[in-house]
Structures are given as structure tokens and as C-alpha cells.
Amino acid sequence: MSFTRIILVGSCIIFSIFCSCEDTHSKKTKEHIVKNEKNVSTKETNQQKSGLTSETKENIKNSKVLAEEPFKLTNENMNDFLLDYGKKNPETLVRIKTKFGNIDIQLYKESPIHRANFIYLVKQKYFDETFFYRVAKGFVIQGGNSDRKQMAQKRHDIGDYTLPQEPIKGLTHNRGSVALSKQWVDNPSNRSTPYEFFIVIAKQGAHHLNGEHTIFGKVVKGMKVADKISNVPVDGSEWPKENIFIKAEVIR
């Protein structure tokens, strides 16, 4: 074999080896790129699935939180709620307990929303956080509020609402009548505040209030107790100088 042929054969062998190495490297590189692309694609898909799952779980969680939020009365739901509550809770006699004695109040069925509201608040133990906070001598005593921090929280928990008037024909503010108070500003329809009630003490009644408030009950026992409360010392705002705590319970 001539020297030239030897060189030619050797060159071919070297070239073949080089091409083989290059192809192998190229294939490995391409495979690596493909694998990376698959990994990235799989990772992105998993992230999308994971993100969707997280979002769904968050929505479900939020739905559960909303579903578990405590019920509160509003002007929008109070009518239906109280009428239904009244059917399930037909009681009409409530006892107000004080350090001076008890006052029994008979509630009128003819004012169904006001009656149901009062029964509801008694059963929610609302009045157990309140006082007879206003004593207008010879006129009325008013209960259902206090200056305690628990009061604001209790009202917040029950709801922010008012009640429509429920006048009972022929009923006037006689001595012993029980009515709900009202807001005097921006209240053209005389809607009742649900939380604060008053008892007429005046022997001649308080007939100038007729048409202004809904009378929803009357004192059937304990007017002497109401009279005692009406004679306690008060400050300049008619607030008793010593708190007159209330406890309320449904009798029947």
C-alpha cells in the first residue's frame, strides 16, 4: 500500500470517527432539549392544575365562611323572619326582673312583628345586658339600653334594623301601656327602634304620643314596681344615678 493511500484511508477513518462523535453528541443534545421541553411543559401543566385547584379550594373555603356567618336582622329580612319566628314562638307573657321586683307584660297578638321581635330579643338574652336607663318622672320609664361595652356588641350581633308601625285600632297610651321607642330624626313613617321599650307611668296616660309609637303590650302585674322605678334619683339627662339592671324571661 502506497504512503498516499495509507494517508487517504487514515483520513477517512478519522473523519468517520469525528462524524460519529458529532452525531452522538447532537442526538444527546437534542434529546436533552426535548426532555427539558417536556419537563417545562409538564411543570407548567402541573402548576396550572395546582393553581386551579388552589383557586377552587379558596372559593369553596370562602363559600363555607359566608355560609357560616352568623345571621343578622336587617330591614330587608326582618319582616319575613319575624313573622315566621312569631308562628313558631307564640308566647305572649314576658317578665322583667329588677332589684325592685318583677313587671309582667302581656304582649298583643295584633302587633305580630313587634310581639315576635320582643320575644326574640328576650330569648336572645339581649335585655340581660340592659338597664332602665331613662326615668321621666310622672311620665314614662324606658329600658333596653345601657352604657356597657357588651351592649354595642350585642346589638351588632343581632342586627341593625327597625320595625314598621303596627297600630292597633282604638289602643292609646294609657297608664301601663308598653311601646317601642323610635328615632325622631329622618323617620317620617315612625318606624320603631327594636331594642328600647317604655312603660307609661302617667295616671292620665300619655295620649300626645298616640300615633307616634306602636303599643305592643301592657303591664298586667307589677305597676307598683314600675312606680318605684319612676321615683329613683336621676341626673340631668333622666338617667338613674344607680343602674337599674334588667333580666327578662318568657313566661308563656
PELINUR-V758574 format. One record per residue. RES is the residue in one letter. SS is DSSP state (a for helix, b for strand, c for the rest). Layout:
BEGIN
res = <RES RES>
ss = <SS SS>
END
This chain:
BEGIN
res = <M S F T R I I L V G S C I I F S I F C S C E D T H S K K T K E H I V K N E K N V S T K E T N Q Q K S G L T S E T K E N I K N S K V L A E E P F K L T N E N M N D F L L D Y G K K N P E T L V R I K T K F G N I D I Q L Y K E S P I H R A N F I Y L V K Q K Y F D E T F F Y R V A K G F V I Q G G N S D R K Q M A Q K R H D I G D Y T L P Q E P I K G L T H N R G S V A L S K Q W V D N P S N R S T P Y E F F I V I A K Q G A H H L N G E H T I F G K V V K G M K V A D K I S N V P V D G S E W P K E N I F I K A E V I R>
ss = <c c a a a a a a a a a a a a a a a a a a a a a a a a a a a a a a a a a a a a a a a a a a a a a a a a a a a a a a a a a a a a a a a a a a c c c c b c c c c a a a a a a a a a a a c c c c b b b b b b c c b b b b b b b c c c c a a a a a a a a a a a a c c a a a a c b b b b b b c c c b b b b b b c c c a a a a a a a a a a b c c b b c c c c c c c c c c c c c b b b b b b c c c c c c c c c b b b b b b b b b c c c c c c a a a c c c c c b b b b b b b c a a a a a a a a c c c b c c c c c b c c c c b c b b b b c c>
END
